[in-house]
Amino acid sequence: MPEPTDLPAARRADRDRELNNLVDWLLAQAADRDGLDVLEASVDLAEWMAGRLGSRELAEAVAALAIRLHRSASEVVL
């Protein structure tokens, strides 16, 4: 795995805000599909996202959600 990216403080604050907004937006989109079966909801949301997000935005969203999920799971264990 490569070394973590070291961002300047000002850029870090901007990226943090952007990623939080993106994750909150994606969670709101997921909530709209919450009544569906998890597989149907996942397929529907993935297709919806693929049509609206560029590959870079999609990768950043997935990374941010994965890290948030990992941290949430770690907090539950502790």
C-alpha positions as CSV (number, residue, x, y, z in Angstrom):
1,M,0.0,0.0,0.0
2,P,1.4,3.5,-0.8
3,E,2.3,6.0,1.8
4,P,-0.7,8.1,2.9
5,T,-1.1,11.4,1.2
6,D,0.0,14.3,3.3
7,L,-2.3,17.2,2.5
8,P,-1.7,20.8,3.6
9,A,-4.1,22.0,6.4
10,A,-6.1,24.3,4.1
11,R,-6.6,21.6,1.4
12,R,-7.4,19.0,4.1
13,A,-10.2,21.2,5.4
14,D,-11.6,21.7,1.9
15,R,-11.4,17.9,1.2
16,D,-13.0,17.0,4.5
17,R,-15.9,19.3,3.8
18,E,-16.3,18.0,0.3
19,L,-16.2,14.4,1.3
20,N,-18.6,14.9,4.2
21,N,-21.0,16.6,1.9
22,L,-20.7,13.8,-0.6
23,V,-21.1,11.1,2.0
24,D,-24.2,12.8,3.5
25,W,-25.7,13.2,0.0
26,L,-25.1,9.5,-0.7
27,L,-26.6,8.5,2.6
28,A,-29.7,10.5,1.8
29,Q,-29.9,8.8,-1.6
30,A,-29.6,5.4,0.2
31,A,-32.4,6.4,2.6
32,D,-34.7,6.9,-0.4
33,R,-34.1,3.3,-1.3
34,D,-34.2,1.9,2.3
35,G,-37.5,0.2,1.8
36,L,-36.2,-2.0,-1.0
37,D,-34.4,-5.4,-0.6
38,V,-30.7,-4.7,0.1
39,L,-29.6,-6.1,-3.2
40,E,-32.3,-4.3,-5.2
41,A,-31.4,-1.1,-3.3
42,S,-27.7,-1.6,-4.0
43,V,-28.2,-2.2,-7.7
44,D,-30.6,0.8,-8.0
45,L,-28.3,3.2,-6.2
46,A,-25.2,2.0,-8.0
47,E,-26.8,2.5,-11.4
48,W,-28.1,5.9,-10.3
49,M,-24.6,6.9,-9.0
50,A,-22.9,5.6,-12.2
51,G,-25.1,7.9,-14.3
52,R,-24.4,11.0,-12.2
53,L,-20.9,10.7,-10.8
54,G,-17.6,10.7,-12.6
55,S,-15.1,7.9,-11.9
56,R,-13.0,10.1,-9.6
57,E,-16.1,11.2,-7.6
58,L,-17.4,7.6,-7.4
59,A,-14.0,6.3,-6.2
60,E,-13.8,9.1,-3.5
61,A,-17.3,8.4,-2.4
62,V,-16.7,4.6,-2.1
63,A,-13.4,5.3,-0.2
64,A,-15.1,7.7,2.2
65,L,-18.0,5.4,2.9
66,A,-15.6,2.4,3.4
67,I,-13.6,4.4,5.9
68,R,-16.6,5.7,7.7
69,L,-18.1,2.2,7.9
70,H,-14.8,0.7,9.2
71,R,-14.5,3.4,11.9
72,S,-18.1,2.9,12.9
73,A,-17.6,-0.9,13.2
74,S,-14.3,-0.3,15.1
75,E,-16.1,2.0,17.6
76,V,-18.8,-0.7,18.2
77,V,-16.1,-3.3,19.0
78,L,-14.3,-1.0,21.4
